[in-house]
Amino acid sequence: MTWPEPVTLRGRHTTLEPLSREHCEAMGEAAKDGELWKLWYTAVPTLDGMKDEIERRLGLQEHGSMLPFAVLDAAGTAVGMTTFMNIDHPNRRVEIGSTWYARRVQRTALNTECKLLLMQHAFESLDCIAVEYRTSFFNQKSRRAIERLGAKMDGVLRNHQRHTDGTLRDTCVYSIIQSEWPTVKSHLRFQLDRERH
């Protein structure tokens, strides 16, 4: 049995469903919104590379290290991808990452609800002891978004890996631990209520 198993998570603003090859064309359209592949400090596939990226994620799922999701908006249109990754079954830890969204849904209730659904599943269904987030030191938008969730910085992995342009990346590591989840959950629900009005 794999852990975690594929699952569909539904909210008011978004549905997270298991990523499949059938999402390829819609994901290409979503990535066009903002030409996201041009951001040097993160890795969003080009239109031509979308099929390979989906295959990569599905391959990691087969090996038990990733559980990829297609992110759909309230109308059921694909607007991005997210994953449980760096899955550590013995220690019941996951990272939420490899996330990207079409520009039109960035910094909206959709993102807040995605994180709420993923962490609720991680802490309440999978009994995780911690959920981790990682991003490039230079990805200021992502860092602010992670901090708004209530995650605390664990540290910076210097020269951790390379950016898509080959430059060295310092990776900021954040986490939310199990004991913090009830407060973080209340905070995210408050944020969603505020974003709805």
N, C-alpha and C positions, 0 to 999 in steps of 0.2 A: 504494500500500500504506500502510495506517495503522500508526502506531507509538505505543504498543504495540498489538498485536492482542488481541482478546478471548481469554481463556484460563480454564480451570478449574484451580484450585489445591487440592490435597487434603492434609489432614493427619489426625492421630489424633483431634483434638478439633473440627475444623471443616473445612468445604469452602467455598471462595470460588468462586462461579459468576457468569457474566455476568448483570448485573441485567436483568430484563425486565418488561414490563407484567404478566405473570402473577404476579409477586411481590407485587402491590399489597395484596391482602387480608391475606396473611400478615405483611407489614411493618406494616400497621395494628395487628394483634394484638401484634406485638413492641413497638411504640412505646407501647402501653397499659401495658406492664409498667414502671412507674415514672413514667407520665405525662410522658414525656421532653420533650414540647413545652413544658412549663411552665418549663424551665430558661432563664433570660433571657440567659445568656452564651454560648449555643450555639444552633444552628438545627437542630432536629429537627421534621419535619413533623407537623402535627396529623393526626388520622384523616381528616378531610375533605380535607386538603392532600396526602395521600400520593400520589395519582395524579399531581397536578401536579409533585411533587418527582421522581418517577420519570421523567416526561416531560422535566423540566429536565435531569436527568442524562443521559438518552439523547440529548437535543439537543446537549449539550456533547460527547458521544462522537462524534456525527456530524460535528462541527466539529473533531475531533482534539485537544481540550483536556482530555478526561477519559475514563477507563476505569472505569466503575462496576461494583461487585460486590455481589451479595447474599451475606450471611454466614449460613451454616447451621451449626447445632450438630451434634454427632455423630449425632443421630437424624435429621438432614435437615430440621429445622424452622428456618424463617427467624427469625433473632434480631437482624438489623441490616443496616447497609450500610457500605461503605467504598469508597474510590476511589484510583486514581492520578489526580492532577489537576495543573493548571498544567504540563502536559506540555511540555517543551522538547526537541524532537527533535534539533535541530542540536547542542545541548550535552549531550544524553543525561542529562537531569535530570528527576526526577518528584517531586511532593509526594504523600505519603500523607495523605489527609485526608477531610473530610466524612464522618467516621466516627461512628456511634452504635450502641449495643447495648442490648438489653433489660436491665433492671436485674439480672435473675437471672444473667446471664453476665458482668457487669462485674467486673473484677479477678479473672478466672479464667484457667485455662490457655488457653481459647479466644482471648482477646485476645492473649496472648503468641504463640500459634501463628499467628494472623492476621498479626501483624507479621513474624514469621519467614518465612512463606510469601511475603508481598509483597516483603520486602527481598531474599530469596533470588532471586526472579524478577527483580527490578530489577537487582541486581548481577551475577547469574550468567547470566541469559538475555538481558536487554536491554543489558547492559554499561554500566549507568549509572555516571556519575562521582560522583553524590551523590544522596541521598534526603533530602527535606526534610519537616519537620513544622511546622505552625503552629497556634497556639491563642490564645484570648483570655488576656490577662494575668490576668484574674479566674478563669479556669477552672483552679483549683488541682489538681483531680483529674487533669485531662488533662496539665498540666505535669509533675506527679510521674510519671505513667505514661510520658511521653515520655522523661524523664530516666532512668527505670529501664531503658529500652531501651539506654541508652548514648549517646543523642544529645547533642550539645553545643549550647549556645545561641549562635547567631550574632548575635543582637541583638533589639531591640524596635522595631517599626514603630509610632511614636506617631501617634494619630489615623488609623489605617490604614483603618478602615471603620466601619460602624455595627452595633451589636448588633440583634437582632430587635426590641427595644423602642425603638430609635432613638438610644440613647446611643452616644457615640463609643467605639470599641474600640481599645485598644493591642494589637498582635499580637506574640506571642513567636515568633521564628523559630529553629528548631533544625535540625540536619542531622547526617547520618552520611555520611562520604565513603568512596570505594571502598577506600582503604588501611586504613580502620578496620573494614571489613566482616568479615574473618575473626575478629577478636576479639569483635565484637558477636554474630556467629553462635554462637560458642562460649558466650558469656554467655547467650543466649536458650535454647540447648539445655540448659544447666545449669538455668536457671529452670524450663523445662518438666519436666525430670526431678524437680526438687524439688517442683513443684506436683502431680505425679502421685502422690507418696508421702504 
